[in-house]
């Protein structure tokens, strides 16, 4: 059990007074361990708000370096950070935001060879990548190792986000149930398609919200829906999702 001194109580007081959080919920948040794959627009935003919420441990995985085009949507990076490794730089910033969170960083690309070693001890994995290869890899691993998985994607003015726990029961879909791999072999990243700065931040915040909802066990329907937000038309849509009985990954 995490000990609550006056400083911790004051820092998280606005969360603790919420009926659905309270001391017990804050304890759950502070005992949670999260792996974030990708430290770009999604990852930096999700990490910032999870750390501010009091997550106990976060590990950041990214093999990229900060460049000038990142600065319009990756809010914790500055011009003086150009050329630095994203995971290392982001970890330093997060530690300043909340010294109670243990923040680790790994400057590397997630792969079939290292995924088991890097991710096995974490409760929830966040897919903040910009490529389908990583998303499918995380999906397979999370089903095999019974991990919860929160994914998001960005394009222009649009955000899509969803939480997965396909192993928990026979009706929860996995990522590939919704996005079959054979249909996404030539898809472009957000760097190639373009993305509005604020949309990237909102996508990361939405992932942080879903992650906290999972920790607080707010609603099991969270694993059977996809959230879509069109910021240009201001349309917010929630779509019910189903397991694909022909999916070879989760059946």
Secondary structure, DSSP 8 states (H G I E B T S, - for coil): -----HHHHHHTHHHHTSTTTHHHHHHHHHH-EEEEE--SHHHHHHHHHHHHHT-SEEEEE---B--GGGGGT-TT--GGGTTSBHHHHHHHHHHHH-TTSEEEEE-S---TTTHHHHHTT-SEEEE--SSHHHHHHHHHHHHHHT-EEEEEEEEBTEEEEEEE-TTSSSS---HHHHS-GGG-TT---HHHH-B-HHHHHHHHHHHHHHHHHHHTT--GGGGGEEEEEETTTTEEEEEE----TT-TTT-
